Amino acid sequence: MITLQIEHQVRDFGMWRRAFDSDPLDRATSGVRSYRISRPLDQEDYVMLEMDFDTEEAAVDFLARLQNDTWKTGVTAPALVGEPSTRIIETVAIEKVAAPRP
């Protein structure tokens, strides 16, 4: 699995979430299989997003569209503070850890 990780500070999480939920790049058609939105417990104005893709090519294409068609056009610009930090990673293992027995 290939994952696009994005982290950035936001002015207002609700504003950012409304822009994200408007789905300007049509995530499903763009190859996004699932996503996770996280925030540090002590920092409500910071967002960490992970979007999963089947291929590296789909993740690279989606990131380029985010950078050129969304972040620079102002669709989410009012909510963003500074430049997002991004990276594309590959999952190499997923293991379940059993809970200790009483």
C-alpha positions in Angstrom: 0.0 0.0 0.0 1.2 3.5 -0.9 0.3 6.4 1.5 0.5 10.1 0.9 1.2 11.8 4.3 0.3 15.5 4.7 0.9 17.7 7.7 0.1 21.3 8.2 -1.0 24.0 10.6 -4.5 25.4 10.0 -6.1 28.6 11.1 -9.4 26.9 12.0 -10.0 23.1 12.0 -13.7 23.5 11.2 -12.9 25.7 8.2 -10.2 23.2 7.0 -12.6 20.3 7.4 -15.3 21.9 5.4 -12.8 22.5 2.5 -11.6 18.9 2.8 -15.1 17.5 2.8 -16.0 19.5 -0.3 -13.6 17.0 -2.1 -12.5 19.3 -4.9 -10.3 16.7 -6.5 -12.8 13.8 -6.2 -10.8 11.5 -4.0 -12.6 8.3 -5.1 -12.0 8.9 -8.8 -8.4 10.0 -8.1 -7.5 6.6 -6.6 -7.8 7.4 -2.9 -8.8 4.1 -1.2 -9.0 5.3 2.4 -7.9 8.2 4.5 -7.2 9.1 8.2 -7.3 12.5 9.7 -5.4 13.1 13.0 -4.5 15.9 15.3 -2.0 16.1 18.2 -4.0 16.0 21.5 -2.4 19.4 22.5 -2.5 21.2 19.2 -6.0 21.6 17.6 -4.6 23.9 14.9 -2.5 21.1 13.3 -3.7 18.4 10.9 -2.1 15.1 9.9 -3.7 13.4 6.9 -2.9 10.0 5.5 -4.4 8.9 2.2 -3.9 5.4 0.9 -3.5 4.5 -2.8 -2.9 1.3 -4.8 0.0 2.7 -6.7 2.8 5.2 -6.3 1.8 6.8 -9.6 -1.7 7.6 -8.3 -0.3 9.1 -5.1 2.3 11.2 -7.0 -0.4 12.4 -9.4 -2.8 13.3 -6.6 -0.1 15.2 -4.7 0.7 17.2 -7.8 -2.9 18.1 -8.3 -3.2 19.2 -4.6 -0.1 21.4 -5.0 -1.1 22.9 -8.4 -5.0 22.8 -8.4 -6.0 23.2 -4.8 -3.4 24.7 -2.5 -2.4 27.5 -5.0 -5.9 28.3 -6.1 -7.3 29.3 -2.7 -9.7 26.4 -2.3 -8.2 25.6 1.1 -5.8 28.5 1.3 -7.9 30.5 3.9 -7.6 27.5 6.3 -3.9 26.8 5.7 -1.0 28.4 7.6 2.3 28.1 5.6 3.2 25.2 3.3 2.1 21.7 4.0 4.7 19.1 4.6 4.3 16.0 2.4 5.8 12.6 1.8 4.8 9.4 0.0 5.6 6.2 1.9 5.1 2.5 1.3 3.7 0.2 4.0 6.0 -2.8 4.3 4.3 -4.6 7.2 1.1 -4.5 9.3 1.0 -6.7 12.4 -1.6 -7.2 15.0 -0.4 -7.4 18.6 -2.4 -9.6 20.9 -3.6 -8.2 24.2 -1.9 -9.8 27.3 -4.0 -12.5 28.9 -5.1 -11.9 32.5 
